[in-house]
Amino acid sequence: MKETFEEIEWKLKKFGQEHLLNGYSQLEEAKQKRLLEQLKKIDYSLINSLYEGTKKSKDLSNSVIEPIQFFDKYKLNGQYKEFEAIGEKAIKEGKLAVVTMAGGQGTRLGHKGPKGTFDIGLDSHKPLFELLRDTIKEAEKKYNVIIPWFIMTSRENNDETISFFEKNKFFGYEKDKTIFFFQQGELPMIDTEGKILIGEDGLVKEAADGHGGIFESLVRNKMTDEMRRMGIEWAFIGGVDNCLAQMVDPVFLGIAIDKNVAAVGKSIIKANPQEKVGVFCKKDGKPYVIEYSEISQELAEKTDENGELVFGESHILCNLFSLDAIERMGQKPLPYHSAFKKATYIDKDGNKVEPTSPNAYKFEAFLFDAFGELDDMIVLRGKREEEFAPCKNATGVDSPETARELYKNYHNLK
């Protein structure tokens, strides 16, 4: 049953959000329709709950944080070949898909456009999307199989991303047959009083719901149905900005199948105690990733008898999930985390407000919160120089310069 304008208005008053219709009459008809669609979909009880959550700080003092067990990929000895054979068999049987999270823009890199279209400065001038495609293509040739590619975009960059792939003839894929695009979810931004913001376009100001929204987005957009139809049983999920991501790794897949776990996460050794990365651990007996902003200095610097960091398994956003687990976790949202940001908006009197400091909350789910929903998972340690070359910052650490150097070294390019 469709909600009437009056019913929407009543609901907004009930939740103290009636200001959202202040500029309605000044909007053109198409935008009026779009605004009403937005207002119908908002879970106002959830928004109120998220607002209350911004008043609380995350407290791990009552939680038991322990190191997590891991396998070192290059210390598996005879098991390496066993896991590799199991994984290769599953890949050749078409049971693996690749999912790339590519909803971001390249703003921090000084790039106008989707981050996946960014050129990291190689002589080939191949953008991130093409570098990832090359890795998949190499595996397809090796295993004589088509590996479906599912790409999560955002409302902001979806059209531009698809246009980019069209211009490049989808890099050999067939759209809607072997390559699929789907959009991640969004949540309204709110001010410090819990009021939902209206953007400069007169519509609800929304922000992407974080990489933890991947499970819901895959299910909501029926991508998991598509995987089922294709016989997919496992999906590698990673970000678009890591040009060295080993998305088709038979040892990674083989260990998941052999050990009968729903997920495996890739780790690399933390460069130093202060490196700004989350690390794998156990929280109250469940798999968890503790963020660098959460971990105490004592735990961050703690070493074992061999001098290695006890909490040194960096989470690099390279994870493998069974399709069953993805479908299960896609039935409800993961916990949301708030971030305090600067946001331009239209106030209740119709004035444009351009803040000079953070003034609004956006809400994101983190993929690694899904680990706590699992009975168990396995962490597989790899090598930084083979697995992790992120391109996040314009200069310095994790920049085009460092990513380019790692990529060239790995591929023996001059």
Backbone torsions as a table, in degrees:
resi	resn	phi	psi	omega
1	MET	NA	128.8	-177.8
2	LYS	-78.7	139.3	177.2
3	GLU	-78.1	138.2	176.1
4	THR	-82.8	167.2	177.9
5	PHE	-57.7	-42.3	-178.9
6	GLU	-63.6	-38.3	179.5
7	GLU	-68.0	-37.9	177.0
8	ILE	-65.7	-42.9	179.6
9	GLU	-61.0	-42.3	179.0
10	TRP	-63.6	-42.4	-179.7
11	LYS	-64.0	-41.2	179.5
12	LEU	-62.6	-40.9	178.4
13	LYS	-64.7	-39.1	179.7
14	LYS	-58.4	-37.8	-177.0
15	PHE	-101.8	10.4	177.5
16	GLY	68.9	29.8	-177.8
17	GLN	-120.0	26.0	-174.9
18	GLU	-64.8	-18.3	178.3
19	HIS	-61.9	-18.2	-177.0
20	LEU	-64.6	-18.0	179.2
21	LEU	-102.6	5.3	-176.4
22	ASN	-58.3	-39.2	-177.3
23	GLY	-99.4	9.9	-174.4
24	TYR	-56.0	-46.7	-173.8
25	SER	-66.5	-21.4	-179.3
26	GLN	-86.3	-8.7	-178.3
27	LEU	-81.7	149.2	172.4
28	GLU	-68.9	161.7	-171.0
29	GLU	-57.3	-41.1	-178.3
30	ALA	-63.6	-40.2	179.5
31	LYS	-72.5	-33.1	175.9
32	GLN	-60.0	-43.0	179.8
33	LYS	-64.4	-43.4	-179.8
34	ARG	-64.2	-42.0	179.4
35	LEU	-61.9	-45.2	179.9
36	LEU	-62.9	-37.0	176.9
37	GLU	-62.9	-41.8	177.2
38	GLN	-60.9	-46.9	-175.7
39	LEU	-65.2	-30.8	178.6
40	LYS	-68.9	-34.5	-172.5
41	LYS	-84.6	-17.5	-175.3
42	ILE	-69.1	133.6	173.8
43	ASP	-92.4	96.7	-172.7
44	TYR	-69.7	-30.2	176.1
45	SER	-64.6	-40.1	177.7
46	LEU	-64.0	-43.6	-179.9
47	ILE	-59.7	-43.7	177.9
48	ASN	-61.2	-41.3	179.7
49	SER	-65.2	-41.1	179.4
50	LEU	-65.5	-38.0	178.0
51	TYR	-62.7	-44.3	178.8
52	GLU	-61.9	-33.4	179.5
53	GLY	-66.8	-24.7	179.2
54	THR	-69.0	-16.0	-178.7
55	LYS	-86.7	-7.0	-177.4
56	LYS	-111.7	141.9	175.5
57	SER	-94.7	150.5	-179.6
58	LYS	-71.4	127.1	-175.3
59	ASP	-122.6	114.8	178.7
60	LEU	-103.6	7.3	-174.0
61	SER	-63.9	-27.3	180.0
62	ASN	-96.3	4.5	180.0
63	SER	-99.4	149.5	175.9
64	VAL	-94.2	112.8	-180.0
65	ILE	-103.4	120.3	-177.5
66	GLU	-129.0	155.8	175.4
67	PRO	-66.6	153.4	180.0
68	ILE	-103.2	146.1	176.4
69	GLN	-73.5	148.4	-180.0
70	PHE	-144.6	159.4	171.6
71	PHE	-102.7	135.5	172.9
72	ASP	-91.9	117.9	-175.1
73	LYS	-53.0	-33.1	-175.1
74	TYR	-101.9	15.6	172.9
75	LYS	-128.1	27.1	-179.8
76	LEU	-83.4	-13.0	-179.2
77	ASN	54.4	-127.1	-176.6
78	GLY	-65.0	-24.0	-179.2
79	GLN	-69.1	-23.4	-179.2
80	TYR	-54.5	-51.3	-178.4
81	LYS	-65.1	-35.5	178.9
82	GLU	-63.6	-49.6	179.9
83	PHE	-64.1	-39.9	-179.9
84	GLU	-61.1	-42.4	-179.1
85	ALA	-66.0	-40.9	178.6
86	ILE	-63.3	-44.7	-179.8
87	GLY	-66.2	-42.2	179.3
88	GLU	-60.7	-40.2	179.1
89	LYS	-60.9	-44.9	-179.3
90	ALA	-66.3	-38.8	178.6
91	ILE	-63.9	-46.7	-179.9
92	LYS	-63.0	-27.5	178.8
93	GLU	-85.0	4.3	175.6
94	GLY	74.3	31.8	-176.0
95	LYS	-96.6	1.5	-177.0
96	LEU	-116.5	136.8	171.8
97	ALA	-123.0	159.2	176.0
98	VAL	-112.5	131.7	175.9
99	VAL	-118.4	124.7	179.7
100	THR	-114.8	126.5	178.6
101	MET	-89.6	111.6	-170.6
102	ALA	-135.2	41.2	-176.8
103	GLY	-84.6	-7.7	-173.8
104	GLY	-88.6	159.8	172.9
105	GLN	-96.4	163.0	-178.7
106	GLY	-91.4	28.8	-174.2
107	THR	-55.4	-47.8	-177.8
108	ARG	-65.3	-19.2	178.9
109	LEU	-93.0	1.0	-176.9
110	GLY	74.9	24.2	-175.3
111	HIS	-111.5	131.8	176.5
112	LYS	-93.3	110.0	-179.7
113	GLY	134.9	176.2	178.6
114	PRO	-57.0	142.0	-177.5
115	LYS	-58.3	-35.0	-178.8
116	GLY	-64.0	-16.3	178.8
117	THR	-92.6	5.6	-177.2
118	PHE	-76.8	134.6	176.9
119	ASP	-91.5	117.6	-176.1
120	ILE	-82.2	-0.3	173.5
121	GLY	101.7	19.1	175.4
122	LEU	-73.4	159.5	177.9
123	ASP	-59.4	-29.9	179.9
124	SER	-75.3	-18.1	-176.0
125	HIS	58.3	27.2	177.2
126	LYS	-73.6	132.8	177.3
127	PRO	-77.5	170.9	-176.8
128	LEU	-54.8	-43.7	-179.7
129	PHE	-56.2	-43.5	-177.4
130	GLU	-70.8	-34.6	177.5
131	LEU	-64.0	-40.9	176.6
132	LEU	-66.1	-41.7	179.6
133	ARG	-61.1	-38.6	178.7
134	ASP	-60.0	-40.5	179.2
135	THR	-63.6	-43.2	178.7
136	ILE	-65.9	-43.4	-177.0
137	LYS	-61.0	-39.2	178.8
138	GLU	-62.3	-41.7	178.4
139	ALA	-67.6	-39.0	179.0
140	GLU	-60.7	-40.3	178.8
141	LYS	-67.9	-41.1	-178.5
142	LYS	-64.8	-41.0	-174.4
143	TYR	-103.9	2.4	177.5
144	ASN	53.6	54.8	-177.5
145	VAL	-152.4	152.4	172.3
146	ILE	-90.5	126.0	179.4
147	ILE	-103.8	108.1	-177.2
148	PRO	-59.5	144.0	-177.8
149	TRP	-120.7	120.5	179.3
150	PHE	-111.0	122.8	-174.1
151	ILE	-117.6	120.0	178.4
152	MET	-90.0	118.5	177.6
153	THR	-104.6	-172.4	174.1
154	SER	-126.7	167.6	176.6
155	ARG	-56.6	-36.7	-176.7
156	GLU	-66.7	-37.8	-172.9
157	ASN	-118.9	5.7	-174.6
158	ASN	-58.5	-52.6	-175.7
159	ASP	-63.7	-41.3	-179.0
160	GLU	-67.9	-35.8	177.9
161	THR	-65.2	-47.6	-179.5
162	ILE	-63.9	-39.1	177.6
163	SER	-61.4	-40.1	177.9
164	PHE	-61.0	-44.8	179.9
165	PHE	-67.9	-36.4	178.0
166	GLU	-61.3	-43.4	179.9
167	LYS	-63.3	-28.1	-179.8
168	ASN	-101.7	18.8	177.1
169	LYS	52.4	35.3	176.8
170	PHE	56.1	22.8	176.7
171	PHE	51.4	37.7	175.9
172	GLY	92.6	-7.1	177.7
173	TYR	-84.0	164.1	172.5
174	GLU	-107.0	119.4	-178.1
175	LYS	-60.9	135.5	179.6
176	ASP	66.9	8.5	174.4
177	LYS	-122.9	-45.8	178.2
178	THR	-129.0	-8.3	172.3
179	ILE	-132.0	136.7	-172.8
180	PHE	-135.6	139.0	177.4
181	PHE	-116.0	137.0	177.7
182	PHE	-147.6	153.7	-173.9
183	GLN	-100.1	142.9	176.5
184	GLN	-78.9	163.2	-179.2
185	GLY	-77.3	167.9	177.7
186	GLU	-135.0	157.0	175.5
187	LEU	-132.0	146.7	178.2
188	PRO	-62.2	148.5	170.7
189	MET	-90.3	148.2	-179.0
190	ILE	-128.8	157.6	177.1
191	ASP	-87.7	-173.9	-174.8
192	THR	-73.3	-3.8	176.0
193	GLU	-108.8	6.5	177.5
194	GLY	86.0	10.3	179.6
195	LYS	-86.4	132.5	178.1
196	ILE	-68.9	137.5	-176.7
197	LEU	-87.4	147.4	171.1
198	ILE	-105.4	130.4	-179.1
199	GLY	-80.8	177.5	-178.8
200	GLU	-62.7	-22.3	179.9
201	ASP	-84.4	1.0	179.5
202	GLY	86.2	-0.9	-179.6
203	LEU	-103.1	167.0	176.4
204	VAL	-59.2	130.9	179.7
205	LYS	-81.0	114.6	-176.6
206	GLU	-117.5	157.0	176.7
207	ALA	-133.7	150.1	-179.5
208	ALA	-57.6	145.0	-172.3
209	ASP	-86.4	17.3	174.2
210	GLY	84.9	165.6	-176.7
211	HIS	-68.0	-15.7	176.0
212	GLY	-71.8	-11.4	176.7
213	GLY	-79.6	-0.6	-175.7
214	ILE	-58.4	-39.8	-176.0
215	PHE	-67.4	-49.3	176.9
216	GLU	-59.6	-40.9	-177.9
217	SER	-66.1	-40.6	177.9
218	LEU	-61.8	-41.6	-179.3
219	VAL	-73.4	-48.7	-176.2
220	ARG	-60.5	-37.2	-179.4
221	ASN	-88.8	8.7	177.0
222	LYS	61.8	25.4	175.3
223	MET	-70.5	-32.6	177.6
224	THR	-67.9	-32.8	175.4
225	ASP	-63.7	-40.5	179.3
226	GLU	-64.2	-40.6	178.2
227	MET	-62.8	-43.8	178.1
228	ARG	-57.3	-45.9	-178.1
229	ARG	-60.1	-33.3	-177.0
230	MET	-88.3	-3.3	179.6
231	GLY	83.7	15.7	179.0
232	ILE	-71.9	137.4	177.1
233	GLU	-120.0	-17.8	-176.7
234	TRP	-138.3	146.6	176.9
235	ALA	-134.5	127.5	170.7
236	PHE	-81.8	130.8	179.7
237	ILE	-121.2	121.2	-179.5
238	GLY	-148.1	172.7	-179.8
239	GLY	-90.5	160.3	-176.3
240	VAL	-77.4	-17.1	-170.9
241	ASP	-91.8	2.7	177.5
242	ASN	-102.9	97.3	-173.5
243	CYS	-73.5	-6.9	177.4
244	LEU	-106.4	9.2	-179.0
245	ALA	-57.1	126.4	177.9
246	GLN	-92.7	86.8	-170.5
247	MET	-77.4	-24.6	-178.7
248	VAL	-119.6	80.8	-174.7
249	ASP	-113.4	106.7	-176.1
250	PRO	-63.4	-31.7	178.2
251	VAL	-67.7	-42.5	177.5
252	PHE	-57.6	-48.4	-179.8
253	LEU	-70.4	-41.5	-177.3
254	GLY	-63.2	-37.8	-179.5
255	ILE	-68.9	-34.0	177.8
256	ALA	-65.6	-44.0	-178.8
257	ILE	-68.4	-46.2	-177.0
258	ASP	-63.8	-40.8	-177.2
259	LYS	-88.4	-2.1	175.6
260	ASN	55.5	49.2	176.1
261	VAL	-111.2	158.9	-176.4
262	ALA	-85.9	-14.3	-178.0
263	ALA	-154.3	148.9	172.4
264	VAL	-133.2	137.2	178.6
265	GLY	-116.4	138.9	175.6
266	LYS	-83.3	140.5	174.0
267	SER	-131.7	159.4	168.0
268	ILE	-132.3	158.2	-179.8
269	ILE	-67.4	131.5	177.2
270	LYS	-57.6	133.5	-175.4
271	ALA	-62.4	-38.1	178.2
272	ASN	-162.9	165.5	-176.3
273	PRO	-57.5	-26.6	-175.6
274	GLN	-94.0	-1.6	-178.6
275	GLU	-58.0	134.3	-174.9
276	LYS	-84.2	73.7	176.8
277	VAL	-136.9	152.3	171.8
278	GLY	-77.3	153.6	179.3
279	VAL	-126.6	145.3	176.4
280	PHE	-65.9	143.4	174.8
281	CYS	-161.7	-174.4	170.3
282	LYS	-113.5	130.2	175.4
283	LYS	-116.2	115.3	-177.3
284	ASP	51.7	40.1	174.8
285	GLY	85.4	-3.4	-178.2
286	LYS	-111.3	150.0	176.9
287	PRO	-59.0	143.1	-174.4
288	TYR	-158.5	157.0	170.3
289	VAL	-119.4	119.3	179.2
290	ILE	-94.2	126.1	-176.6
291	GLU	-72.7	157.3	-178.7
292	TYR	-64.1	-24.7	179.2
293	SER	-80.7	-13.1	-178.0
294	GLU	-97.9	-31.2	-171.2
295	ILE	-75.0	137.6	179.4
296	SER	-73.2	158.1	178.2
297	GLN	-60.8	-37.2	-179.9
298	GLU	-60.0	-47.5	-179.9
299	LEU	-70.1	-38.9	-178.1
300	ALA	-61.5	-34.2	-175.8
301	GLU	-97.1	-3.4	-176.2
302	LYS	-66.0	133.9	-179.8
303	THR	-123.1	159.2	178.4
304	ASP	-94.0	-171.3	-176.0
305	GLU	-65.5	-18.2	178.9
306	ASN	-94.8	2.4	179.8
307	GLY	84.4	5.2	178.7
308	GLU	-86.2	150.8	177.0
309	LEU	-63.5	130.5	178.2
310	VAL	-67.8	-38.0	176.7
311	PHE	-111.2	71.9	-173.1
312	GLY	-121.2	8.4	-178.2
313	GLU	-90.9	94.9	-177.2
314	SER	-67.9	134.5	173.6
315	HIS	-85.2	119.9	-174.1
316	ILE	-110.6	17.9	177.9
317	LEU	59.2	41.6	173.9
318	CYS	-126.1	99.2	-172.8
319	ASN	-132.4	151.7	179.0
320	LEU	-120.8	129.7	-179.6
321	PHE	-127.3	145.7	171.3
322	SER	-71.5	152.1	178.4
323	LEU	-63.3	-35.4	176.6
324	ASP	-58.0	-44.4	-179.3
325	ALA	-66.2	-41.4	179.0
326	ILE	-60.3	-45.7	-179.3
327	GLU	-64.5	-39.8	-179.5
328	ARG	-66.2	-45.0	-177.6
329	MET	-75.1	-17.0	179.3
330	GLY	-82.1	-0.6	-178.6
331	GLN	-80.7	-20.2	-179.8
332	LYS	-149.6	152.6	-177.8
333	PRO	-70.6	150.2	171.1
334	LEU	-75.2	166.7	177.3
335	PRO	-58.5	144.2	178.6
336	TYR	-98.7	145.0	176.1
337	HIS	-112.6	142.1	-179.2
338	SER	-97.3	148.3	174.7
339	ALA	-132.2	133.9	-176.9
340	PHE	-93.0	116.9	-171.3
341	LYS	-130.1	165.4	170.5
342	LYS	-84.8	133.3	-179.8
343	ALA	-144.0	122.1	173.9
344	THR	-75.5	137.8	-177.0
345	TYR	-152.8	172.6	177.0
346	ILE	-105.5	122.6	-177.2
347	ASP	-78.8	179.9	-173.5
348	LYS	-65.2	-18.1	178.9
349	ASP	-96.4	5.3	178.1
350	GLY	87.2	10.3	-179.5
351	ASN	-91.9	142.0	176.7
352	LYS	-79.6	130.0	-179.6
353	VAL	-115.5	121.4	177.6
354	GLU	-114.9	99.7	-174.6
355	PRO	-72.9	155.0	175.7
356	THR	-103.2	-5.9	178.2
357	SER	-144.2	166.0	-179.8
358	PRO	-53.5	137.7	-175.9
359	ASN	-142.2	-1.2	-173.0
360	ALA	-146.8	154.5	178.3
361	TYR	-103.7	134.9	167.1
362	LYS	-114.2	156.7	-174.1
363	PHE	-125.3	131.9	-177.6
364	GLU	-133.8	144.5	169.8
365	ALA	-99.0	146.2	179.6
366	PHE	-108.2	131.7	-176.8
367	LEU	-52.6	-39.6	-174.2
368	PHE	-69.8	-12.5	173.7
369	ASP	-66.8	-18.8	177.5
370	ALA	-67.1	-25.0	-177.4
371	PHE	-60.1	-34.7	-180.0
372	GLY	-70.0	-13.9	177.3
373	GLU	-84.2	-9.6	-177.3
374	LEU	-95.4	151.2	175.3
375	ASP	-64.9	-39.0	177.9
376	ASP	-167.4	164.8	175.8
377	MET	-150.2	168.8	179.7
378	ILE	-116.6	141.6	174.4
379	VAL	-107.8	127.8	179.5
380	LEU	-114.6	115.5	-179.8
381	ARG	-81.0	128.6	175.2
382	GLY	-115.7	-161.2	-179.8
383	LYS	-112.5	133.9	-179.5
384	ARG	-53.0	-45.2	-174.6
385	GLU	-69.4	-10.6	179.0
386	GLU	-109.2	-16.3	-167.7
387	GLU	-125.4	-21.3	-164.7
388	PHE	-138.8	103.7	175.9
389	ALA	-136.5	71.4	-176.5
390	PRO	-73.5	149.8	178.9
391	CYS	-124.3	90.6	-173.2
392	LYS	-117.7	-35.2	-173.7
393	ASN	-113.2	150.5	-177.9
394	ALA	-64.3	-36.1	180.0
395	THR	-141.5	166.7	174.6
396	GLY	79.3	-141.3	-177.9
397	VAL	-66.3	140.7	177.2
398	ASP	53.6	47.7	-178.8
399	SER	-112.9	173.8	175.7
400	PRO	-54.5	-36.5	-179.2
401	GLU	-63.1	-47.6	-178.1
402	THR	-71.5	-38.3	179.1
403	ALA	-64.4	-43.0	-179.3
404	ARG	-62.0	-43.4	-179.0
405	GLU	-64.1	-45.0	178.8
406	LEU	-63.3	-42.2	-179.2
407	TYR	-64.5	-44.7	-178.5
408	LYS	-65.7	-40.1	178.8
409	ASN	-64.8	-42.9	-178.5
410	TYR	-63.9	-40.2	-176.1
411	HIS	-96.4	10.7	178.4
412	ASN	54.3	44.3	177.3
413	LEU	-95.6	145.8	-179.9
414	LYS	-79.0	NA	NA
